[in-house]
Amino acid sequence: MIPRGTQTLAVIGAQEDRRSLQDDYEPLWTHRSTEMIRVLLVLLVLGSAGGRRARGQRAQTPESFPLDFTAVEGNMESFMTQVKNLAQSLYPCSTQKLDQEMKLRFLRNSSVTCNDGSPAGYYIKESRGSRRWLMFLEGGWYCFSKHTCDSRYETMRRLMSSSKWPPARTGTGILSSQPEENPHWWNANTVFVPYCSSDVWSGSRAKTDQSDYAFMGSQIIQEVVKELVTKGLDGAKVLLLAGSSAGGTGVLLNVDRVSELLEDLGLGSVQVRGLVDSGWFLDHKQYRWTDCIDTISCAPTEAIKRGVGFWSSVVPERCSRVYHGEDWNCFFGYKVQPTLKRPVFVVQWLFDEAQLMVDNVHLTGQPVQEGQWRYIQNLGSELRNTLKSVPAMFAPACLSHEIITRSYWMDIHVKGTSLPRALQCWDRSLRHHGNSSGIAQAPPRGCPLHLIDSCPWPHCNPTCPSIREQLTGQEMSVIQFLTHLGFDVQRVAQQQGMEPHKLLGMLSNGS
């Protein structure tokens, strides 16, 4: 069900797109607009013919109906302007009948493979006429040793092999082709790259007789980009490299390399940007240390240190130089982002479920202990500190993981601004930004780029995704959720010097 106001937002977004992004599309009188006007005139003719048949004048043979422009000869320019505007307004309606699915294509270069040697590939939905491209990197953890990769192959084979990939996929969130769900990027050329390399999109190691698995995430991205050039990327104005979770970290590792590849191919005019969703991990101390025996419990720092050599990882050159060859540092957003040349927008939950999981803070079962509660709050504070210098970001105080491909991604707000709106503001600020990380233009008034919640608890933002109780499946209120986490209303109210009922009211409205 479409939330109230979404259709209005979609219309407003479409109007703003036409005003601020006209140069992202081919000139108006290209095949799309010309075709729409031709269809419009045909409809006028058929309408006239239908009316005559309805009055009993059944046509036995095709008839021609000369178009009489006598009435508008004195103001032809105004008439054609109205026709063009009508064609533009009809175009979104006509697209609803088009195929909305992304179709699978395997890479022509068969030497670039998934972990098990099966061919890597991508899904694509072309939007002819659009000069904007969105390339999305899927997430899904990683493995960093033969033992962890063997276990992953048994339990999550789809993330290591293309053998059972479906022939088509339908996009959601920012990958959706429906303007109601995706008001700003719905008409872009959309590419979904499945994750099957288990290396955070960093590897360059082929499968051999001596090694059981290939780790070629970095090379998969390069090959996909090369193939997209033959499908229209050579005429692009903007390429947005996006990703969630491990895919988000993959964006940080590859956005500069993708831009450099296009420059080497003579396509330096394509503006390459990055969108990082839930890939801004911290390398801090775990709540409870455990041996690094599996992916979930192993501290991110230790897992990445082991993985970098195992995967033969490739990281941004400038970051590698900053950290003197200790490339594992470049997998953590707050360390690699300052070294990047291309602009990046960061989307990060302040209380990321994946971060808490690898930190060994488990929120299921019994309420959390006081030490865990303090650790969770400190996580939010640490994330805020690492995001302070990021020019463009969106950080809600929610407990969740991934957002940009969720159907509800429009519903989350920070300080009254939705994520799609924040991305549009960022896009507009970069219109004349070029292909570098220099200072972007200031966005229009009322168009914020740096959005971060200041409230200190998980789900203190009232627009956070709903939480369901694990056993019953029933939705939990914010107060019920915090109580489950071990939040002591009486004690916290006393610490804050206020009445408990006032604190409850603040929690309920997200203050």
Steps between C-alpha positions, in 0.01 A plus 500: 500500500639842404535731802285813504669783314735274306329564166521874555868463591558300184342773286701771674815291460429452130447874454825578681678242287382675185612840630836407649610197295394583144855454377507144639277393212523530123354823354120517501464435129665158508333173411310477834332840493447495125341159530272619779379793289445266206295274726305801627410608148403144408274487806334821386443349157373169637272685739347683206461173308345330802251779537394474138459121526290542812262711295448211259759591240690170515825521304555211259849611396767702678431871483735796525414809701700811408603698806378857482728744685323810364369595843847517651698642210534832679653341812666178388782531754255504790310206355814289461609588853169364629537185292852444637380550858216255442742246355722535807207450736381194307842335496501374865158341437624321189798350682270303731439262208869436441692206637612599850740208555878499491628221272799277578816529291808288565839663445656444160839465669462145633822522701332735750290273719313443823665315791428155356612581146148553361462809279446838665244738356249778554135591454408801286195707412581759236322834480578634157526875497611526862857609560500382860623155603459328836725200569420317824735260684324234707616428856523181706796477742819320391726204579871522576638144523443159347299399806269804496461481121413128509235575762366791293481281190287249686259754651502800262593359162310768304762749629784290355355362177286614207365150431150579630463868422152580360480638145349830618461716810257777594655799675372656821586823679755698300501219240125526440372630167183632665507876570272449802773291665804665346423864414847605388675199343205304356592575139875430523675212327512249785763231558498250787828310551450183711758433769675167439862573591483508885783757513321834563539570127879527539658179372717428195581132553397242240404140575786259435576134555669602825217724626142388552343840443535812287474846658448745216260765630711793388543355151129418470422870545757598238364250247139608557594864438682406178192318373269787596706732281377300201140534622487879528717592797730676253228766466431532873519818700486336846588153628389442859682201649282386790510207739366368829691336788808329351390661173510839670857438613566383144392843375762666720765264366405535132346839424834662411614194304179502292551867419863438407397211273255725314768765465735238351223412252472865395181561700627745758189715457286239681450622857554202732355521852455257788202413720599297809212331687576324831864447403658747744636252754714580804818318597456554872527250783229233521263493798610143567815361338483152345736289292485576129349168395202615291384804307234617745702502821837604355584866561489698172861610536629144537277360226607768250867462591475130416284560193717759327775247431261212439309701238801679344308819566530820299431823691509870400861598431494819706358316802766231474768768499351675804506177702841391373378181335282385792209475259252360752452857628338595169198277568379739772308801375635769728855408394453460123243773427738794560741354242240469220492735203138438402200624700325249726166512682490288818180342633551337838274389783652627825425161659585260222393141564793351308749709697344390829504138386873496425555689827328206675205701629195276455157659535283190485379295795561656842516879550848639458719561803595847617848466348350411161262795522789740559691336213204555264474867596875546458475346151261777398736763640803350323319488168391862534860602560628317192227654282553863605737581215304313229354769268185309401334243724175369650519331842178409684514385863348161424592139559499350151720400206478610134238738363541624142346189340217472754150587382456724808816704435293815435336480843814557710569865584778684680408849619199502269688398184461165325793306356390539134470876555847517659646307205329737258647800684843339474447429131404861433801631692727292274346592165802710398734323738694301241684177570690590815446533873543878505254721683152458356260787450281586794162328464186713465346640815302238691701224333725351774789261433634423850224327694568317827271430796603646833275290725707240690302174499420233240172578328461841661419622148121445456538418128729201564394168342259305719641236732324169549523277803688191391270237650155652439574709192309793649622854453666659802469863602816700563446474876440122482813462288719705735361310798593176323852638461515553875429874495407612855260794462500588870878500533567690176235760587666551837839540331353760267324682784148459363178317575466149348177593318677792330780269384243251367336779303834601352571143400162462338538805277869455425629800695 
